[in-house]
Amino acid sequence: KLPLTVEEIMNFGESNRELFIKSSTYSIIPITVAEMGLTISWIFSSDPKSISFSVVYQESDDTPLDQCKVLIPMTRCNSHKETIRGQVKVRNAGIYTLIFDNTFSRFISKRVFYHLAVERPVIYDGSDFP
């Protein structure tokens, strides 16, 4: 478990992070978001072989896991062959959790190289209008 805030992600810079996920386990990255309208985006690849990926939303730490909303269902990704990109728009404040799942692999541990970004919406205020 690697809890992050929007500010921490904005300070990521361009560098990639690495997760080591043992066989038959999974790793989660919970992102706590206080403001709506942001876009959380990710890029990842895995080595060796594929990894499963999902995104769930939780109103707060107290929300039971079975009441979490699945934003992106668990999907097996061929991220060892191609880079996976995606994003989710923040409609409500809460915890957006990225799940990297290797439970289907009984013997092979995986490394996931990922980069996260958060974008604020551009609000046009008309200030450049003559």
Disulfide bonds with the S-S distance in Angstrom:
none
